[in-house]
Amino acid sequence: MALNIRSGEVSRLAERLAARKRLTKADAVKLALENELRRLDEALPLKERLRTLQERVRKRPPTGLAADKAFNDELSGEG
């Protein structure tokens, strides 16, 4: 089934991409859709992105300091 774009804004965006990439509007729309689908497929969920950071923090040696409310207040300038 053919795609009929009735949105002026979408048509203008397709024209801009087509001009920059030297493509037809149809090929520009195809490229944009393929790229967005690939981006979604490759995107790591937040939980996975944070896992790397958590592992780095866990590898650091303990400081021996107690991180209580007074310590946090002092760090933030509230104490």
DOMARVEX-477974 format. One record per residue (C-alpha): residue in three letters; y, z negated, x. Coordinates in steps of 0.1 Angstrom, whole numbers, padded with zeros to 4 digits, always signed. Layout:
! DOMARVEX-477974
alaYZX;...
***
This chain:
! DOMARVEX-477974
met+0000+0000+0000;ala+0034+0009+0013;leu+0061-0017+0020;asn+0095-0011+0003;ile+0123-0031+0017;arg+0149-0038-0009;ser+0169-0064+0010;gly+0200-0050+0028;glu+0198-0078+0053;val+0162-0071+0062;ser+0169-0034+0065;arg+0199-0041+0088;leu+0177-0064+0110;ala+0150-0037+0111;glu+0177-0011+0121;arg+0190-0034+0149;leu+0155-0040+0163;ala+0146-0003+0160;ala+0178+0007+0179;arg+0172-0018+0207;lys+0136-0009+0211;arg+0141+0028+0204;leu+0116+0027+0175;thr+0114+0038+0140;lys+0123+0012+0114;ala+0087+0011+0103;asp+0075+0005+0139;ala+0102-0022+0144;val+0090-0041+0113;lys+0054-0038+0125;leu+0064-0051+0159;ala+0083-0080+0145;leu+0055-0090+0122;glu+0029-0087+0149;asn+0050-0108+0173;glu+0056-0135+0147;leu+0019-0137+0138;arg+0010-0139+0175;arg+0036-0166+0180;leu+0022-0186+0151;asp-0014-0182+0164;glu-0004-0193+0199;ala+0018-0222+0189;leu+0005-0256+0198;pro+0006-0283+0171;leu+0030-0312+0179;lys+0000-0335+0185;glu-0013-0312+0212;arg+0021-0308+0229;leu+0026-0346+0229;arg-0009-0351+0244;thr+0002-0337+0278;leu+0032-0360+0279;gln+0010-0390+0269;glu-0014-0383+0296;arg+0014-0381+0322;val+0028-0415+0311;arg-0007-0431+0311;lys-0013-0419+0347;arg+0018-0438+0360;pro+0010-0472+0375;pro+0021-0503+0355;thr+0054-0518+0367;gly+0045-0554+0360;leu+0077-0558+0340;ala+0076-0572+0305;ala+0092-0548+0280;asp+0103-0572+0254;lys+0134-0571+0231;ala+0157-0587+0258;phe+0146-0561+0283;asn+0152-0532+0259;asp+0185-0546+0248;glu+0196-0548+0285;leu+0186-0512+0291;ser+0206-0500+0261;gly+0236-0521+0269;glu+0232-0543+0239;gly+0222-0574+0258;
***
